[in-house]
Amino acid sequence: MDVDQAQLLADFRAKFRVDELLIASTPAWSWSLRPAQATLGAGVLSLNRYAASFSDVSGAEMAELAVLVGQLERALKCVFDYDVINYLMLMMVDKQVHFHVVPRYQGVRQFAGLEWVDSAWPAAPALSVSQHAEQEGVLSAIREAVALACGS
């Protein structure tokens, strides 16, 4: 990996606070909470090495992705009872292989004493929304709840 690629990866991981908001990982992938909660439990599933194209992901890395996706779906279903999950690989701004993982909810959810609404249901998720961003500790509470479900 050259210096530019290393910097792009470091910038991506800092922007999405991957290490701070990490829920689970494999050698190839990290699943972290998305700093801006468009919907309750929204996350980022990112490759742990630099890759600008999905076709750069190896077969072994794809196998790890399948395992981690199963884990995250079970955990999010258990904790928040989503209706469906959207996986968005946009890479328009951040040229690093990653998915935005957006649990979708037809109805309101309650968590940490707060009301969570999927304002865009049933259309494409509104990634620009950041629910309860001003609430101290809410990201930690979500991360902890989902991480505990992952361990079971």
N, C-alpha and C positions, 0 to 999 in steps of 0.2 A: 504494500500500500504506500503510495507516495504521500508527501507532506500535505498536499492539497486535499487528498481523499481523507486523510487522518483528521484534518481540520474540519471538513464537511461533516464527518461522523461525530466529532466532538461537539460541533455547533448544534447538530440535530439533537443529540442526547441532552445537551444543556437546555435547549429551547423547550423540549417536552419533559424535562426534569425526570428522565428515565430512571436514574439511580435512586433518586429521592422517593419516587412514586412507584417503584418496582413492586409488582405483586408476585410474579413467578417468572422463571426463566429456564432455558435449556442452554447448552453450549452455543447454539446458533441464534436463538431468539429471546427477546425480552417482552413481557407483557407488563405494561405500566398503566397506571391511571392517567387519564388525560387531564392536564391542569385546568382546562376549561370544560366543565361538565355540561355539554349540550343536552344530554339526558343522564339520568342517574346511572352511574357505573361505567360511563364512557371511558374507553381506553385507547392505548396505542400498542400495536403489536409490531415490533421492529426487529430487523436483522441486526445482529451484534457486530457484524463487520460491514465495511462500506460496500455498497452495490447500488448502482444507479438504475439498473434495469431488473425487472422481475425474472427475466431469462437468465440472469447471472446467478440465481439461486440454485444450488446443487440438489440432487436427488436426496441426499442425506439430510440436508437442511429442510427440504420439503417434508420429509418424514417427521422431523422434530416439530415442524409447524403443525402438522395434523394432531400430534399428541397435545401440544399446548392449546390448540383451539378447542379440543375436547374438554380439557381441564377448565378453560375459562368459561365455556358455555355452561358446564355443569355448575360452576361456582356462582355465576351471575343468575342463573335460573333459580338456584337454591336461595340466594340472598334477596334478590329483587323481583323474581318472577316476571321477567320480561315476556313480551308477546312474540317478538322476532328480533333478530340481530342483523344489523347492516354492517358489512365489511367494505370500507371505502379505501381504495388504493388510488389516490389522486396524484400525488407527487408533482404537483404544479409548482409549488413553492419550495418544498423540501425534497431535494433530489437524492433521497435515500429510500431504499425499499422498506416500506412500512404500510400498515393498514390502520385506519381509524376504525375502532370497534365501537359501534353505537347500538346499545340495547334500545329497543323501541317499545313504547308503552301506549296502549290504547286509552288507558285511564290514568288517573293520578296515583302516585306512590307517596308514601310517607317514610322518611328516614331521617334520623338524627333530629327529630322534632321539626322537620321542615317538609313542606309540600313540594313535590317534584312533578313537573308537567312536561310531556313531550309535545311541545307547541306546534310542531310541524306534522304530527301524525295525521294521515297516513302518507304524506308526501315525503320527499327526500329530507333527511335530517338537517336541521339548522345548525351547522357547526360553529357559526359565529356567536351562538348563544352560550353564556357562561352562567349557569344557575348557581345562586348562593355563593358567588365568588368572594363576597365580603364576609362570609361566616368563618370565623377563626376555627380551625381544626376540622372542618367538614371533609376535606380531602383525606386527612389521616383517618377519620372515622370510616369512610367508604373503603379505603385501602385495607384497613385492619379487618373489617367485616368480610370482605371478599377473600383476603389472604387466609383467614381462618377457615373459610369454606373450601379453599383449595387444599388445605392440609387434611381434610377429612375424606 
